Amino acid sequence: MSLLLFLGVLSASAQAEQKGTTEYVFQPHWYISDLLSPTAQIGVGYNFSKVVGLRLAVNAWQSKGVIKLDDNDIAAGLEYEGKWKWNYVAPSLEFTFNLSNIVCNYNPNRLLNVYALIGGGVNIGFKNDEAQDVEKQIAAYQNTNWYYDGKQNMRYLWNGTEVRPFGKAGLLFDFRVSDKVSINIEGNANTLSDKYNSKKAGNWDWYFNALAGLKINLGKTYTTKFTPDPEPEIRYVEKVVEKVVEVPAKVEVKPNSFKVRETEAEKIKDIADYLKQNPNAKVEVTGYADAGTGNNRINDRLAKQRADVVVKALINEYNISANRISFDSKGSRVQPFAENDLNRVTICIAE
């Protein structure tokens, strides 16, 4: 059990490395159970769903009967108290209902599952010789038919083999050891006609069983389905600072320009709004220059100035904390866009 627990912890730790949701998918399956007490029971069942199953069980051993004297019998001088037992075999077909899954949803790793069972079958009684002996001894005790007149008498005495229908209901406690094996503790009540125990009592006869044993699952009882968490959304804001000189038909560029166009200023506000709406978010600001004009020294300065103007705008105009902003400049050594003029930009990535 310690080893199983240790392996379970390892499994949980390994799974924690992946962020996502594991769903347990129930698999219909067969199982067998073997239960013992003063009686014995063996069963074969099939779980159709996580709640409903069907079990064929055979219970067999002994039942016992007793006839006690009442005050009138004692006053009449009778002292005998009869006891007897007989054998039976009782096959039954029962529906099982997993109450734990109904109340707490399906979990194949749950330590304890509680089942309700209800059904019926036929009880085959035999070897009722002791009841025959009890009747003879009582009759010999006094030459009257006193035992036919009381509430409890041997009027339903039977011999040979008797087959009677019966109803059955109970609870089963299933303690999980592994996916294949569990320990079962079951209590059930069985009811038959008044003729089961040979004596007339004016009510249905009952016998009760308390059993313990093993249950073995055949095949897979469930499969797992892992759904990874979606990747965190990254918001990209492009082209905040762009070229300063713009001619409607032909683009002419002055190398030393790093001012923000009025049409682009709104994008800085968008970044600031996003950072205010997401207090844990940060922004990375990177300045670029186009490779078609200037040289590396000039372009390095321009790229840094283009990043710097955006950083200052976020801090001074929109009160964004400086520790939430990181910045860099690539000069003209990195060209994010295929078109030369589009590389006179600052690119901001907020996440």
C-alpha positions as CSV (number, residue, x, y, z in Angstrom):
1,M,0.0,0.0,0.0
2,S,2.9,2.4,0.8
3,L,4.4,1.6,-2.6
4,L,1.1,2.4,-4.3
5,L,0.8,5.6,-2.5
6,F,4.4,6.6,-3.4
7,L,3.8,5.8,-7.1
8,G,0.6,7.9,-6.9
9,V,2.5,10.9,-5.6
10,L,5.1,10.5,-8.3
11,S,2.4,10.4,-10.9
12,A,0.7,13.5,-9.6
13,S,4.1,15.4,-9.5
14,A,4.9,14.4,-13.1
15,Q,1.5,15.5,-14.3
16,A,1.8,18.9,-12.5
17,E,4.6,19.8,-14.9
18,Q,2.0,20.1,-17.6
19,K,-0.7,22.7,-17.1
20,G,-4.1,21.4,-18.2
21,T,-7.1,19.4,-17.3
22,T,-7.2,15.6,-17.0
23,E,-10.7,14.1,-17.7
24,Y,-11.4,10.5,-16.6
25,V,-13.6,8.7,-19.2
26,F,-15.5,5.7,-17.9
27,Q,-15.2,2.4,-19.7
28,P,-17.9,-0.3,-19.4
29,H,-16.3,-3.4,-17.9
30,W,-16.9,-6.8,-16.4
31,Y,-15.9,-7.8,-12.8
32,I,-16.1,-10.8,-10.5
33,S,-16.6,-10.8,-6.7
34,D,-16.0,-13.4,-4.1
35,L,-17.5,-12.7,-0.6
36,L,-17.5,-14.8,2.6
37,S,-19.0,-14.7,6.1
38,P,-21.0,-17.5,7.8
39,T,-22.4,-17.6,4.2
40,A,-20.7,-17.5,0.8
41,Q,-21.4,-15.5,-2.4
42,I,-19.8,-15.3,-5.8
43,G,-20.9,-12.8,-8.4
44,V,-20.2,-11.7,-12.0
45,G,-21.2,-8.2,-12.9
46,Y,-21.0,-5.6,-15.7
47,N,-21.0,-1.9,-15.2
48,F,-22.8,-0.3,-18.1
49,S,-22.1,3.3,-17.0
50,K,-20.5,5.2,-14.2
51,V,-23.7,4.7,-12.2
52,V,-25.7,1.6,-13.3
53,G,-24.5,-2.0,-13.4
54,L,-26.0,-5.5,-13.4
55,R,-24.8,-8.4,-11.3
56,L,-25.5,-12.2,-11.3
57,A,-24.8,-13.5,-7.8
58,V,-25.1,-16.9,-6.2
59,N,-25.4,-17.0,-2.4
60,A,-25.3,-20.3,-0.6
61,W,-24.9,-21.9,2.9
62,Q,-27.3,-22.4,5.7
63,S,-30.4,-20.8,7.2
64,K,-31.6,-21.4,10.8
65,G,-35.0,-21.5,12.5
66,V,-36.2,-21.6,16.1
67,I,-39.6,-22.1,17.7
68,K,-39.9,-20.6,21.2
69,L,-42.5,-21.4,23.8
70,D,-44.9,-18.7,24.9
71,D,-46.3,-18.2,28.5
72,N,-49.3,-20.4,27.8
73,D,-47.1,-23.2,26.6
74,I,-44.8,-23.0,29.6
75,A,-47.9,-22.9,31.9
76,A,-49.1,-26.1,30.2
77,G,-45.8,-27.7,31.2
78,L,-43.9,-27.6,27.9
79,E,-40.2,-27.0,28.2
80,Y,-38.9,-27.8,24.7
81,E,-37.4,-25.1,22.5
82,G,-36.8,-26.3,19.0
83,K,-33.9,-25.2,16.8
84,W,-33.0,-26.4,13.3
85,K,-31.0,-25.4,10.2
86,W,-31.1,-26.3,6.5
87,N,-29.1,-25.6,3.4
88,Y,-29.9,-23.3,0.4
89,V,-28.6,-22.0,-2.9
90,A,-29.9,-18.7,-4.0
91,P,-29.0,-17.3,-7.5
92,S,-30.1,-13.7,-8.0
93,L,-30.0,-10.9,-10.6
94,E,-29.4,-7.5,-9.2
95,F,-29.1,-3.9,-10.4
96,T,-26.3,-1.9,-8.8
97,F,-26.2,1.9,-8.5
98,N,-23.0,3.8,-7.6
99,L,-24.3,6.3,-5.1
100,S,-20.9,8.0,-4.8
101,N,-20.8,8.9,-8.5
102,I,-24.3,10.2,-8.3
103,V,-23.5,12.5,-5.5
104,C,-19.8,13.4,-6.1
105,N,-19.4,12.8,-9.9
106,Y,-17.2,10.2,-11.4
107,N,-13.7,9.6,-10.0
108,P,-12.0,6.3,-10.6
109,N,-9.3,7.0,-8.0
110,R,-11.8,7.5,-5.1
111,L,-10.9,5.4,-2.1
112,L,-14.5,4.4,-1.2
113,N,-17.5,3.9,-3.5
114,V,-20.9,3.1,-2.0
115,Y,-23.4,1.0,-4.1
116,A,-27.1,0.3,-3.6
117,L,-28.3,-3.0,-5.0
118,I,-31.8,-4.3,-5.6
119,G,-33.0,-7.4,-7.4
120,G,-34.3,-10.9,-6.8
121,G,-34.0,-14.5,-7.7
122,V,-34.9,-18.0,-6.6
123,N,-34.0,-19.7,-3.3
124,I,-33.5,-23.5,-3.5
125,G,-33.8,-25.0,-0.1
126,F,-32.8,-28.6,0.8
127,K,-31.7,-30.8,3.7
128,N,-34.6,-29.8,6.0
129,D,-34.2,-33.0,8.1
130,E,-33.7,-31.1,11.4
131,A,-37.0,-29.4,11.1
132,Q,-38.6,-32.8,10.7
133,D,-36.9,-34.0,13.8
134,V,-38.1,-30.9,15.8
135,E,-41.7,-31.6,14.8
136,K,-41.4,-35.2,15.9
137,Q,-39.8,-34.3,19.3
138,I,-42.4,-31.7,20.0
139,A,-45.2,-34.0,19.1
140,A,-43.8,-36.7,21.3
141,Y,-43.5,-34.3,24.2
142,Q,-47.3,-34.1,24.5
143,N,-49.9,-36.0,22.5
144,T,-51.7,-32.8,21.4
145,N,-51.4,-30.6,18.4
146,W,-50.6,-27.5,20.6
147,Y,-48.0,-26.4,18.1
148,Y,-50.7,-25.9,15.4
149,D,-52.7,-23.5,17.6
150,G,-50.1,-20.8,18.5
151,K,-48.8,-18.0,16.4
152,Q,-45.6,-20.0,15.7
153,N,-46.2,-23.5,14.5
154,M,-44.8,-26.1,12.1
155,R,-47.7,-26.1,9.7
156,Y,-45.5,-25.2,6.7
157,L,-43.0,-28.0,7.4
158,W,-41.5,-29.1,4.1
159,N,-39.2,-31.9,3.0
160,G,-37.0,-32.6,0.0
161,T,-36.2,-29.6,-2.1
162,E,-38.2,-26.4,-2.2
163,V,-37.8,-23.5,-4.8
164,R,-39.2,-20.1,-3.9
165,P,-38.8,-16.6,-5.4
166,F,-37.2,-14.0,-3.2
167,G,-36.4,-10.2,-3.2
168,K,-33.1,-8.7,-2.3
169,A,-31.8,-5.3,-1.4
170,G,-28.6,-4.0,0.2
171,L,-25.6,-1.8,0.3
172,L,-22.1,-2.5,-0.9
173,F,-18.9,-0.6,0.2
174,D,-16.1,-0.8,-2.3
175,F,-12.6,0.1,-1.0
176,R,-10.2,0.7,-3.9
177,V,-6.8,-1.0,-3.7
178,S,-5.9,-0.5,-7.3
179,D,-7.5,-0.2,-10.7
180,K,-7.9,-4.0,-10.8
181,V,-8.6,-4.9,-7.2
182,S,-10.9,-3.6,-4.4
183,I,-12.1,-4.9,-1.0
184,N,-15.9,-5.3,-0.8
185,I,-18.1,-5.3,2.3
186,E,-21.7,-6.0,1.7
187,G,-24.9,-6.2,3.7
188,N,-28.1,-7.5,2.2
189,A,-31.6,-8.4,3.2
190,N,-33.6,-11.2,1.5
191,T,-37.3,-11.8,1.9
192,L,-39.4,-14.9,1.0
193,S,-42.9,-16.2,1.6
194,D,-43.9,-17.3,5.1
195,K,-43.3,-21.0,4.2
196,Y,-39.5,-20.7,3.9
197,N,-38.6,-21.7,7.5
198,S,-41.4,-24.4,7.9
199,K,-43.3,-22.5,10.7
200,K,-46.4,-20.4,10.2
201,A,-45.8,-16.8,11.6
202,G,-48.3,-14.8,9.6
203,N,-45.6,-12.6,7.9
204,W,-42.9,-12.9,5.2
205,D,-39.7,-14.7,6.2
206,W,-36.3,-12.8,6.1
207,Y,-32.7,-13.6,6.2
208,F,-29.8,-11.2,6.3
209,N,-26.2,-11.5,5.1
210,A,-23.0,-9.6,6.0
211,L,-20.1,-10.5,3.8
212,A,-16.5,-9.4,3.0
213,G,-14.2,-10.3,0.2
214,L,-12.5,-9.2,-3.0
215,K,-13.7,-7.7,-6.3
216,I,-11.5,-8.0,-9.4
217,N,-12.1,-5.8,-12.5
218,L,-11.6,-7.3,-15.9
219,G,-10.2,-5.0,-18.5
220,K,-9.8,-1.2,-18.3
221,T,-12.3,0.6,-16.1
222,Y,-11.4,4.1,-17.4
223,T,-9.2,6.0,-19.8
224,T,-7.8,9.5,-19.4
225,K,-8.1,12.5,-21.7
226,F,-5.7,15.4,-21.1
227,T,-6.6,18.9,-22.4
228,P,-3.6,21.3,-22.1
229,D,-4.4,24.9,-21.0
230,P,-4.4,27.4,-23.9
231,E,-1.3,29.4,-24.4
232,P,-1.5,32.8,-22.8
233,E,-2.6,35.5,-25.2
234,I,0.1,37.9,-26.3
235,R,-1.0,41.3,-27.6
236,Y,1.2,42.8,-30.3
237,V,1.0,46.5,-31.0
238,E,2.9,47.4,-34.1
239,K,4.4,50.5,-35.7
240,V,4.1,53.0,-32.9
241,V,6.8,55.4,-34.2
242,E,7.0,55.7,-37.9
243,K,8.6,57.9,-40.6
244,V,8.2,61.6,-40.1
245,V,8.3,62.9,-43.7
246,E,5.5,61.6,-45.8
247,V,4.8,62.7,-49.4
248,P,1.5,61.5,-50.9
249,A,3.0,59.9,-53.9
250,K,6.6,59.4,-53.1
251,V,8.2,58.7,-49.8
252,E,11.2,60.8,-48.8
253,V,13.0,60.2,-45.5
254,K,15.1,62.4,-43.3
255,P,17.5,60.2,-41.3
256,N,17.4,62.2,-38.1
257,S,13.6,62.0,-37.5
258,F,12.1,60.2,-34.5
259,K,9.0,62.2,-33.8
260,V,5.7,60.3,-33.3
261,R,3.1,61.0,-36.0
262,E,-0.3,62.2,-34.7
263,T,-1.9,59.2,-36.5
264,E,0.4,56.9,-34.6
265,A,0.0,58.5,-31.1
266,E,-3.3,56.7,-30.6
267,K,-1.4,53.4,-30.6
268,I,0.6,54.5,-27.5
269,K,-2.6,55.2,-25.7
270,D,-3.8,51.7,-26.7
271,I,-0.7,50.2,-25.0
272,A,-1.2,52.3,-21.9
273,D,-4.9,51.3,-21.7
274,Y,-4.0,47.6,-22.0
275,L,-1.4,47.9,-19.2
276,K,-3.9,49.7,-16.9
277,Q,-6.5,47.0,-17.5
278,N,-3.9,44.2,-16.8
279,P,-1.9,45.3,-13.7
280,N,0.5,42.3,-14.1
281,A,1.3,42.9,-17.7
282,K,4.6,44.4,-19.0
283,V,5.6,45.9,-22.3
284,E,8.8,45.5,-24.3
285,V,9.7,48.5,-26.5
286,T,12.2,48.0,-29.4
287,G,13.3,50.7,-31.8
288,Y,14.4,50.1,-35.4
289,A,15.9,52.0,-38.3
290,D,15.7,51.3,-42.0
291,A,18.8,49.9,-43.7
292,G,18.3,51.9,-46.9
293,T,19.5,55.2,-45.4
294,G,22.2,56.4,-43.1
295,N,24.9,54.2,-41.5
296,N,25.0,52.0,-38.4
297,R,26.1,54.8,-36.1
298,I,23.3,57.1,-37.2
299,N,20.7,54.3,-37.3
300,D,21.7,53.0,-33.9
301,R,21.0,56.5,-32.5
302,L,17.8,56.9,-34.3
303,A,16.5,53.4,-33.2
304,K,17.3,54.2,-29.6
305,Q,15.6,57.6,-29.8
306,R,12.5,56.0,-31.4
307,A,12.3,53.5,-28.5
308,D,13.0,56.3,-25.9
309,V,10.2,58.6,-27.1
310,V,7.6,55.8,-26.7
311,V,8.9,54.9,-23.2
312,K,8.8,58.5,-22.1
313,A,5.3,58.9,-23.4
314,L,4.1,55.9,-21.5
315,I,5.7,57.1,-18.2
316,N,5.0,60.8,-18.4
317,E,1.7,61.0,-20.3
318,Y,0.0,57.9,-19.1
319,N,1.7,57.2,-15.7
320,I,2.9,53.7,-16.5
321,S,5.5,52.5,-13.9
322,A,9.0,52.3,-15.4
323,N,9.5,48.9,-13.9
324,R,6.8,47.5,-16.2
325,I,8.7,48.7,-19.3
326,S,11.8,47.2,-20.9
327,F,13.3,48.7,-24.0
328,D,15.9,47.9,-26.6
329,S,17.1,49.1,-30.0
330,K,18.2,47.1,-33.0
331,G,19.4,49.9,-35.3
332,S,19.2,48.8,-38.9
333,R,20.9,45.4,-38.2
334,V,17.4,43.8,-37.9
335,Q,14.7,44.5,-40.4
336,P,11.3,43.3,-39.2
337,F,9.6,44.3,-42.5
338,A,10.4,43.5,-46.1
339,E,9.6,47.0,-47.2
340,N,12.5,49.3,-46.3
341,D,10.5,52.4,-45.2
342,L,8.4,50.4,-42.8
343,N,11.4,49.7,-40.7
344,R,11.5,53.2,-39.3
345,V,9.4,52.1,-36.4
346,T,9.2,51.2,-32.7
347,I,7.5,47.8,-32.1
348,C,5.8,47.2,-28.7
349,I,4.9,43.8,-27.4
350,A,2.7,43.8,-24.3
351,E,1.9,40.6,-22.5
